[in-house]
């Protein structure tokens, strides 16, 4: 058989002893490590974030190779579905603030610029509304609130108060949102009185003016909400808590942050402030 196939007998016996090549074995190990990272992210990571996570563990593999292996072994990030409910009511008689943010989503320090928005989550018991406040310095969700109504006290006011509790102001703050009634009403504006806070609002019908807050909700729905069917609001509350506090703030890697999670960037900014 060796003569017919023109194979050395030593090579044949080596194949009997080691049926898989070293390259194949290393590939199997790498695929297992990719699957582990993918499972730890609950299927949310694609090749870029998976490669950074593996590099952090000391595993050397290029992003194109990881992408090729993920495609070969059908390891895919979860895919979103679409539905939309309007949560922005800008037809009100309250004063609308100027767009002072002007799409500048950078910040030199924590507590300099916050962005906020409100979205919805479907459950079999009815809608659950989520309001979030993000700090542009480290992209961390510093405040959030879940409610069964869209009243300001349960949405924007509650989220803003949590943000202040988690990150007290140490200087002037620019607070940006859309021009919805929850942000323009007296109940919310009273929260800003006596504080070094300048309110900013998007232009009418222009979602790009608050793109970072919109992007957070898009990620959350893509990576978590659209892949659950919530029977109760309590189930949704627990899932949102796990996503924001357990995954997004602490583990999710952001390309805008050099693929670091918000809490790590927060710590680095804090150490820089101490060193200064």
N, C-alpha and C positions, 0 to 999 in steps of 0.2 A: 504494500500500500504506500509506503514511504517513497519507493522508487517511482510509482505511477504518479504520485502527487508532487514528486520532486521536493520532498521534505526530509531534513536530517532526522535521523532516529533520535538524536539527543533532544531535538526540538519537540518531537512527538511525545517523548516521555515527560518532558517539562510541562507540556500541555495537559497530560494526564494528571500530573501532580498539582498544577496550578491552572485550572480551566479558565479562570478570569485573569486578564492582564492587570498589572498594577494601576494602569490608567483607569480601567473600568471600575476597579475597587475604589479608587479615590473619587471617581465620579459618583458612585453610589453613596459614599460617605457625605459628599457635598450636597447631594439631593436630599439626604436625610436631614442635614442641618438646615437646608432651605425650608423643608417642610416644617421643621420645628419652629423657625422664626415666623413662618406663615401662620401656623396654628396659634402661636403666642399672640399675634396681632389679630386673631380671630378672622383671618382671611383678608385683612385690610391692606396689607403691604404688597406692593408690586415690586419689580426688580430694583428700582433706585433705592428705596428705603430698606429693602432686604439686604442689599449689598453693603450699605452702611452699618446695619446691625451686625452682619457677619464680620466685617472688618473690626468692629468694636470687640468682638470675641476673639480676634487674632486669626481669623480664617481669611486667607488671601485668595481672592477670586474676583475677577473683573466684573463690572456690571453687565457687559454684553454676554459674558459666559453664563452668568446667573439668569439673565433673560432668556437665553437659548435653552438652558436646562428647565426653566419654569415652563416654557412653551412645550418642550419635548415631553415633559411629564404632566402636562395639563394642570399646573399649579397657577391658578388665576386669582387676581384680586376680585373681590365681590363687585357685582355690577348693579348700578342703580336703576330704579324704576322712577316714573314721574307721576306726580299729581300736584295740584296747586290750589291753595285757598288764599284769598286776599286778607291779609292781616293789617294792612296799612290804610287807615282812613284819614286822608289828608283834606277832606271836605269839612272843615271846621272853622270856627271864627277866632281861634287863638292866634297869637302872633307867631310868625315863622322866623327862625333865626337865619342869619346869613351863613353861607357855606365857607366857613373860615378854614376848614381842613383842606379843601381844594385838592383832594386826592393825594395828599402827601402822607403816605402811610408809614412814615419813618418817625422814630422818636429817639432822642439822645439818652433819656433816662426813664425809668418806670414812673408812672403817675404824671406823665407829661401829656399824653394823648390817649383817650379811651374812645372806642367805638361800640355802638350797641344796636341791637335789632331784636325783632320779635318774630317767632314762627310758631307753627302748629304741629301737633303729633296726633295721629288718628288712633283711637282705641274703640273697643266695642261698647264702652260706656259713654263715649262722646269725645269731643276734642279736649286736648290738653295743650296749653300754650306755654312756650318756653321763651323767656327773655334772657339775653346774655350780654355781658359787658366784657370786652377784651382790651387789654393794654397793648398798644402798638410796639412798645419796647421789646417785649419778649413773647408777644402773641398769646399770652396766658389768659384764660377765662377767669377773671378776678371776681366776677359776680354773676349770679344767675338766679332765676326764679321760675317755678312751675306753678301754673294756676289753671283753674277751670273757667275763669272769666277773663276778659280782656280789659278790665278796669285798671287804671294806672296804679292804684295802691297795691294790687296783687302782681303786677307785671314790672313796669319800669321802676317804680319807687322801691319795690322789694329788691330787685336786682342791683340797683344803685347803692342801697344801704348795705347789702352784702359786700359789694366792691369796696366801699369805704372801710368796712370792718376788716377785710382781708388786706387792703393796701391803703392805709391812711395817707392823705395828701401831704406832701412835703414841699409843695410849690404850686405854681399856676397849672391848671388842668384845662385842656380843650376836650370837651365832650361832644362827640359827633353821633348823629343818628339820622334816620329818615324824618320826614315831617309829619308822622302819624300823630293822632290826637293824644296817644299815651305819653309822648315826649313834649308836646306843645301845651298840654293842659296845665291848669294852675297847681294841681296836686304835685306834679313833677317839678315844676319851676320853683315851688316853695322849698324843695329839697336843696336847690342850688343857692338860695339866698344866703348871703353872709359868708359864702365860701369862695375861694379864688378859682372859680369855674366859669369858663366862657362856653356857651352853648353854640353848637354848629349843626346845621341841617343840610341834607342833600337837596339838590334842585328837584323840582317836581318831575316825577316819572323817570328819574335818572338813577338806576340802581348802581351804576359804576361809582357814584360818589360815596357809596358805603360798601365798596366791593369786598373789603376784608371781612366784615361781619357777615355779609351774604355768603362769602366763601366758606366760613366756618360752618354755617348751617348746611350748606351743600355737602361738605365733607361728612358731617355727622349723619345726615340722612343717607348718603351713599354707603357709608361704612357701618351703620347700625340700624337706623329707623326702618328703612325700606326692607330689611331682612328679618323683621319681627312682625308678628301679628299679636298686638297687645289686647288681651281680653279685658283687663282692668286698667284704670289709670295708675294704680299703685305699681303694676308691672312696668309701665312706661316710666314712672318716676325712678324706680330702681335702676332701670337700664340707662336712663339719662345720667344719673349720678355716677354709675360705673364708667360710662364713656367719658364724661368730663373730668371727674376727679381721679379715676383709676387709670384711664388711658390717654386722653388728649393732653392734659396738663403735664403728666408725668412721663409718658412713654412715646407719644406720637412724634415722629421726626418731621421737621418742617424744612423744606428746601430753602425758604427765606432766612432760616436761622442756621444755615450750614448743616442741615440734617441733624440738629440737636432738638431735644424736647424743650418746651417752655420752662419747666422747672429748673433744668440745668442752666439755661441762659439766665434765668432769674438769679440763680446763685452766683454765676460769674459776674453779673452786673453789680450784685451786692458786694462781692469781694473787691471789685474795681473801685467802688465808692469808698470802702474802708481804706484801701491802699492810697487813694487820693487824699 
